[in-house]
Amino acid sequence: MFAHAAPGASTPHAPPTYRHVLSPAAFTVHNPLRVVALIDSDAFYAACEQVRLGLDPDRPIAVQQWQGLIAINYPARKYGITRMMSVTEAKKKCPALICVHVMTYREGSRTPGYYADAQPSTHKVSLDYYRRESIKVLRIFQSTLPGAEVERASIDEAFFDLSAPVREELLKRYPYLAQVPADAPEGMDSPLPAAPVIDWAGKGHVLPVREGEGAEEEADDGWADVALSIGAEMVDRVRQEVRAQLGYTTSAGIARNKTMAKLCASCKKPFGQTILRDAAIPLFLRPMPFQKIRFLGGKLGDAIASAYDATTIGDLLSVSREDMQAQFGEEAGWVHQILRGEEYAEVRERTGVKSMLASKNVRPAIKTFAEGQHWLRVLASELALRLEEAREATPGVWPKTLVLHLRQAGEPARSRQCPFPFTPALSDEPIARVGERLLRELVGPGERIHKEVFNVSLGFAGLELGEQGQRSIVGFFGGREPEPPAELGGKRKRSATQERERATPSPEAERLGSTSNSNSNPNSNSNSPAPPKPIQRPQSQPSYTCPRCAKVLRPLASAAGEGEGEGDREEELARLLELLRAEHEDFHFALDLQAEDAVLEPVPAPAPAREERGEAGREREAPRKKRKRKEKEREGIAAYFQKR
């Protein structure tokens, strides 16, 4: 979760050397010439509607969802209008306020629209328009600065690591840095010569080093500040390009790491940018509430505030690293660093969407299967459109799994998932059909749902390039399959949450094959699975025996299709067996995860009498010791980020 300084790494105030400019091995997060920026779109949803409708940007505009406001532009904020305020209350403050309802889906509509009769009981909110506009902004970021690393942080903001293009520009402007002088006393590790004086005019708001008017000018400019000034020029160019092409204004922060860039980006909103030099960090951070920093809010923030009677970052600067680590564990060294503006998290370029989710809080609650079908079709329309857009951006991408989540009155969240087969003609119909199968599994037979459903979510997981041999939607429902897609892709790594959801084998596994069990303990919870036995593939019917529970898996011969050549049929049976084996191993892995959770939070049981315990008593001691080890691992700062 947290990035720490490497042993021997440069501190923020270490003088840059020729190595930092010329050696690729020094191009790391610890380089003193590093430049990171955050660009944040100003009131993005409201700006999207203002541009779409061709409204004057000086007019007060708000975006509403049902009767509440979810976005307010800056002219409207002058009237004291805030997010989550009701439309009625907002219009009392500003009668001229223009309220635009977000797009919604309704049953039978292939795409969302701006419906005047949109109601929570019949429609589902859509943010697709804002998502598409966000992608346009991101593409301008990438095309304007092709040498930068860009990490999309949310729908309306992105981080940039500008170190590479800044270093390239640095060598163009100051070519004497490209050659280590012959008389340099330490060779590549010799400090760079004195930096030139920086003209900060037009580069943005430069945070001061000390209090007082004009104090921002009184700092010793070094090469790290030169790098920041070049980065500021690049950020301004990107922001101007977004405004010219799309009409949206943005604000930005430029600093040496992600956290500092994020914190200073809001200093000059809207349509401004702020530069935070190393020398200005103490004055900037000292009066700031420390819980404003990411990860220092919530329970951890409350614990720190209580332990040190602190509110601001300045209140905590007298606390030593050793004291903080003694109080909150070894990981608390990160807190000590970030309070001083030090952070080493990477800007990670995200390669693409891995999952999609459409969710609806249902009012009134779903009471019948037919009502559930209605909402599934609405959610399926949204997923179909989003998958279509993803395939336009990345041809061949396809989800591995369709997942249905339900929340019912008085019950914990429940879910079912199954493989989602490929279909050449993408529409909401196959998504809804598979979703209805999962719904039936969750609520049981009959029209009446015994416990009302107040939230339903339908989502895709594991989006990646389609695999050779991917099952089609026709084959999924019992028919012959068309030719599989030509794209190839690797297998995805599932999260722990997804593995728990796979604890029950999917309907697809049951359809593809049959099982037999010769072991009286099919739910073996061994945390160290034995190496799987080789898959046996006799010509008649291949099978696989699980080394953990001795269950025998066999694909149904009918699932391989009829009328095919013997060689093709054997290949198909082998492929189906591979799917069965993977599904079964997932099942054991999920049981292992559940077993670990059970050890962490055991249900207390009365201890038997001493004379009755014997071997069974000793067997019970092992989980207790394991639980202590797990609890010890959760001590310190990490405990504030885990569920108990």
N, C-alpha and C positions, 0 to 999 in steps of 0.2 A: 504493500500500500504506500509506503513512504520511501523516498529516495534519499540516501545519505551520501555524504562526501566520502570519496574513496581515500584510503590512506595516502598521504602525501599529495593530495590534490591541491590545486591552486585555491587560495582563499579569494573572496571577492576583491580584495585590495592588493593581491600579488601583482607586481609589475609584469606586463606582457613581454614576452621574449620573441626572438625570431622563430623559435620552435612553434609558438602558438599561432604564427602566421603561415609558416611554410610546411610544417610536418603534419601529414594526414593523421598520424597517431595522436596528435594533440587536439584534433577536431572533436572534442567531447563536450559533455554538459558542464565540465569543470573549466573550460577554456575562459580566461578573463575577458576575451573579446566576444563572448557569446551575446547574441541579440535575440530576444523573444518579444513578440507582440501579440496582443489580443485585439481583434476587431469585433465590435458589437454593433448590430443594427439597431437604430433608434426606433423604439416603439414599433417593432417590426410588423405585427399584424395590422395595426392602424395604418401604417405607411403603405402596406400592400393594398388596403381598401381605398386609401386616398389616391394612389396611382391608378388603380383599376377604374375608379369612378371619375377620374380627371378633376378632382377637387383641389381647390387652393390649399396648399400646405399650411397656411396660416389659420384655417378654419378649425374649430374644435371638433375632433372626430373620436368616436369610441367604437370598439367592437364588442358586441354583446353575444352571450350564449344563454338562450332563454331569457330570463329577466335580470341576469347579472352581467356586469362588465368584466371582460378579461384583458382588454388592452385599451390604453388611453394615450393619445398623442400629446405632445408637449403644450400646444395651445390650450387643450382642455384641462391640463393639470393646473394651469394658472387659476382655475376656478375652484380648486380644492377637490376635484373629482379624482377618485382612486379606484384601483382594481377591486372587484368583488362588490362594489357599490351597486345598488339596484338602478335600473333605468329611470324609474320614477324619481328617486332621490337626486340622481345626477342632473336630470332636466330641471329640477327646481333650482339647482345651483347655476345652471347654464341653459336657459331655454333654447338657445341657438345650437345646442349640441346635436351633431349628426350621429345617430346610432345605426350601425350596420350589423345585421345578424350574420353569424358565420354560415357557411354552406352546410347543408344537411343532406343525408340520404333518406329516401323513403322506399318502401317495398316496391319493387318493380322498376326502379330507376337504375339504369346502368352507371350513371355518373351522378355526383352530388350537384345540387343547385341551390339558388337563393329563393327559397319558397316563403311566400308571405304567411302561409298557414302553418309554419313549422311548429310542432308541439312535442314536448318530451315523450308523450305517450305514443306517438306515431313515427317520429323522425329520430335520426341519429346524427350527432354533430360530426362534421368533416373538417379537418385541417389540411386537406390535400392541396388546396391552392397555395397556402403559406409554405408547405413543404416543397412544392415545385419551384416557387420563387426563391426559396432558400438554396436550392440546388443551382439555380442560375447565378446567384451571388457567389457561391463556392467556385463555380467554373471561371468566373472573372478573377477571383483570387488566384486560382491555379494558372490561368493563362497569362496574367500580368506579372506574376513572380514564379516562373517555372522552376527556378533553382531552389525555392524555399520548401521546407517541410510544412504541410498544412494539416492541422488536426481540427476537424469539425467538432466543436465542444457541445453544441446544441443547435436547435433550428435557427437561432439568430446570432451565433457567435462562433468564432474560430481562432485557434492559436496558430502562430507562425513561428518557426525557427528560421530566422533570417541570417544565421551565421555564415552560411556558404555564399550567398550572393553579396553579403556585406564584405566578406573577406576578399572576394573577387574584385569588388569595386575599390576596396582599400588599396590593393596592389596596382590598380589602374591609375588612381589619383596620386599615389606615393610610390612610384616604381623603385625607389631606393630601398624599400623594405624587402624586395624580392631577392636581395643578395646579402649574405652575411659578410660584414666587413672583414678583411684579412686580419686586422688588428683587434677584432672582438675578443675580449679576454676569456670569455667562456664559450666561444663558438656559438652554436645554435641556442644555447641557454643564456646568452647575453641579453640584457634588457634592450628594448627598442630605443632609438634616439628620442629626444624630446618631441612631444606631439605638437602639431600646429594649433594656433588659436582657432576656436570654433565660432562661427557666426550662427547663432541659434535663430536668427530672424526667419520667420516663415516656416519653422519646423514643428511648431506646436508649443504647448504650455510646458515650460521647463520647471519642475518642482524645485523650490529653493533649498539651499543647504542650511541656512539659518533664517530666523524670523526677521522680518523687516522688508520694506519695499525695495525691489531691485536686487534682493539677495540672491536670486537665481543666477545672476551674472558673476557672483563672487565665489568661484570655485576653480581649483587648479585643473585645467583640462588635461586629460590623459588619453591614451589610445583607446581605452574602453569607452570613453565619452565620444571620441571620434566615431567609433563603431556605432554607438547609439544614434548619433546624429545622421549617419548614412542610413541606418535602419528607419529612422523617422521620415526621411525623404521617400523611401520606398513605400512605407505604409501610407503616406499622404497620396502618393500616385495611385495606389490601389483604391483608396477610398474615393478619390475623384472619379476614377473609372467606373465604379459602381453607381455613383450618382449620375454620371453622364449617360450610361447605358440603360439603367433601370429606374432612375429617379429616386432611389433610396439613399438616405443619409446614414452614416455610420460614425461611431466614436471609437477611439483606440487608446491603448496603453502600450508604451514601449519601455522595456526594462531588461534585466539580465536573466529572469526566470519567469515561469508561468504565473506563480502566485503574485509576484509584484506587478506584472503586466495586467493581471486581472483586477487587482485592487486599484491601480491608478487609472484604469480605462474609464471609470465613471466620474473622474474629476471634472471634465469639461464636456458634458452632454448638453444638448445634442450637437452633432457634427463638429466635434473637436478631438484633439489627441493630446496626450500627456506623456512626457518623457521623465522617467525616474532614474537618475544617475545614482551610482553607489554612494556617493558622498551625501546625497539627499535622503537616503533611506531612513536613518535614525529620526530625523525631524518629521518625516512623513508618517512613520509607524507609531511613534511614541503616544500620541493622543487617541489612537484608533482603538475601539473596543476589540479585544482580542478574539471574541467569538465571531467576528466578521470573517475571520480566516477560515477557509474550507477545512473541515474535519475538526475544528476547534469549537464547534457549537454543540448543541445537544447535551448528552450525558457527560461526555468528556469535558466540555466547556464548563458545565455546572460543577463538576468535581474539582477542576483547576481553580475556579473562582472561589469555591469553598475552602480549598486547602491553603490558598495564599491570600484570601480576602482581596481579590483582584478584579478589576473591571477592564482596564485598558492594557495595551501592550507595555506601556511604560511601567505599570505596576508590577510586571513580571520580569523586568530586565535585571533586577537584583538577585533573582533566583538562579543559583548555579546549575550547571548541567548535572552535577553529581546529586544535588538535592532533588532535582526533578526526576532523575532516573531512580533514585531510591524510593520516591513516592509513587511513580507510575510505571516503573520498569525500564528496561534497556531501550525500548523503542521511543521513549520520551525524549531521547536526544534529538529526534526530528523536531519536536516542539521547540526546544531550545534554539535550534537553527532557524526555524521559520520566523520566530519572534525577532530575529536580527536580519531578516531579509534573505537568508540563505536557503536555497532549494535547488534540487538537481533532477527534477522529474523531466523526462524526455517529452518532446512534442512528437507524437506518434501519428503518422499518416494512416488513416483508416481506409482499408481497401474496398469496403462495400458493406451494404446492409446484410446482416446475418439473420435477422428475424423481423417479423411484422406482427402487429397486434391490433385488432379492432375490438373495442370494448364498449359496453353500454350499461350504465346504471339504470335499471328499468323501473319506471313509474307509470302506472301501477305495476306491482310485481307479477311475474309470470306464474300463472296458476294451471295452465293446460299445455299439453304438448303442441297444440296448434299455435298458441301464442309464442312458444319457444321457436317453432318453425319460422314464424314471421320475423323475429329478430335475427335468427340465423341467416336468413336471406338478405336482410339489410347489411349485416356484417360481412357476408360473403361478397356483396357488391363492392364494398370498400376494399377488401383484400384483393379481389380480382383486378381492380383498377391499379392498385399499388404494385401488384406483381407485374402487371403489364408495363408499367412505367419502368420498373427495375429491369425487365427484359429488354426494353428499348435501350437503356443505358449499358447493360451488360448482356448481350445476346447469349442465350443458352442457360442463364441462371434459372434454377428451379428449387423449390423447397423440398426438403426431405420428409417433413412431418407437418401434419395439421393437428393443432392442439385446441381443445375446448376446455375452458375453465368456467365453473359455476360457483356462485355464492348463494347459499340458501339460508333461510331464517334458522337461527339456532345451530348452525352447522359450520365447521371449518371449510375453507375453500376446497373444492374437489376438482379433479381434472381427468381427462382421458385424452390419449393421443394415438395416432396411427400413421403409418407411411402415407404420404400423399402422392398418388401415381401421376405420371406425366400425361397431359392431354394436349394434342396439337392445337385444338380450338379452345383457347382460354376464355372462360366466362364464369359468372357467379354460380351457375347451375351445378357443376361438379363439386365445387367447394361446399355449397349448401347441402348436397346429398351426403357427402362424407360427414359433415357436421351433424346432420340429423341422426346418422348412425351412432355417433359418439354421444349425442344427447340422450338417445334411447338407452344406451348403456348406463348412463349416469342416473336417470330418473326412473328407469324400469318400465314395465309394460303399462298399457292403459292410457286414456286421454288425460285423466286428472293427475297433476303433479302434487304429491302429498305435502311437500314443504316448499313454500313459495320461493322463487328465484328472484333475487333483487339485483344481481349483476351477472352478465354473461359476456365472456370474452372468447374470441376466435382468433387464432393466430397461426402463422407459419414459422417454423424453426428450421435451422440448418440450410439456409439459402446458399447454394453454390452451383458451379457448372454441372449440368446434368451428367449422370454416369451412363456408360454403355450398358444396355440391358435394363434400363429403368422401366419399371412396370407402368403401363398406360392405365388411364382411368377406365377404359373399356375392359381390360383384363381384371381390374380391381373389382368390378361388379359382375364378373363371370363370363365375359365375352372374349373373343380373340383379340390379340394385341396388334397394333400397327408397328411399323419399324421403329426402333428406339432412336432417340436423338443422337446426333453424331458427337456432341460435346463430351469431353471427358473431365472428370474432377476427382479430387481426393475425398476421403472420408472425413467427416467433421468430428470434432471433439466436443462431447456434450458436457454441459455444466452439471454440477451436483444436483441442482433443482430439477433439471430435466431427467436425470437418472432416477430420481425418486418417483417422478411421474410415470416412469416406465416399469415400475415394480410389477404391474399386472401386464402379462403378455397381450399384445394388441390383437384385434380381430383379424388383421391381415395374417399374423403368425398362425392363428387357429385355422384360417382358410387354406393356407399354403401347406400345412402338414399336420400329422398326427403325432402323438407322443405316447410312450408307455413308460412305466416307472417300476423298477425292480428294487428300489431302495425305500425303506420306511421313513427316511428323513429327507424329503425333497427340498426343504427350506434350509439347507445347510448354510450357516452364516460364517464360514471360514473367511477370514480377511485376507488370506494368502492363497488364491486359487492355484491349484496344480496346473502344470502345463497341459493344454488341451491335447487329447489324443488325435492322431491323424484322422481326417474324415475318410470313411470307407465308402467307396463308390463302385459297388458291383454293378454289372450291366443291368440286372433286373431292377433293383430299387436301392439307391444309396441310403445310408443311415449314419448317424453320429451318436455316440454314447457320451454323455456328460461325465467328466471325471470327478465332479463334485457331488452329484446326486444320482448318478447312474441312470438318468432318464435317457431314453432312446428317442431320437428325433428322426422322422422320416417324412419327406415331402410327398404329398398326394400325387399319384401318377397322373391323375386327371388335370392337375394344375399346370403340367408341362405342355399342354396342348395336344391336339390330335392331328394326324395326317402329316406329321413332320418326319424327317429322316431320323434313323436311329442315333446317329452321331449328334444331331441337333437336339434330340430329345434328352440324351444323356447330359449334354452341356446345360440344358435348361434345368434338369433335375438337380444337378450339382450346384447351380446358382441358387436355386430355391433352398437347398439344404444349407448353403452358406448364409442365406438370410435368416433361416431358422436358428442356426447356431449363434449368430450375432445377437439375435433377439433374446435367446436363452441366456447368453453371457451377460447381456444388459440386465436381465432379470436378477441374476445372482449379484451383480455389482450393486444394484439398487438395494437388495436385501442387506448387503454389507454396510451400505451407508445408513440404512435404518437401524442396523444393529449398533453402529457407532453412536448414533443419536440416543439410542436406548441406554447405552453405557453412560453417556454424559448426564442423562437425566433419568436415573432409575426410579422405579416406583418402590417406595419403602415397603418392606415386607417384614412381618414379625420373625425374629430369629428363633430357630428351633432350640430345644433343650440341648445342653452341651453333650450329653451322652448319646443323643440321636444324630449328631452331625456327621461324624466320621468322614469318609471320603467326600460325600456330598457337601459337607460344610467347607472342606478345603477347596472344592470346585467353586464355591460361591465367593471365596476370598479373591480369586483372580480378577473378576470384574470390578471389585471394590478398589483394588490396587490400580487397575487401569483407569478407573474414574478419577482417582487422585492425580495420576499423571496428566490426564486430559485437563483437569482443573488447573494444575500448575502451569500448563502451557498457555492457559487463557489469562494468566495473571498479567498485570500491567496495562499498558495503553491498549493492547489488542482486545482486551475484554470489553471495551466500550464500543467495539464495532462488531460484536457477535451476539447472536440471539441466545438467550438463556432458556 
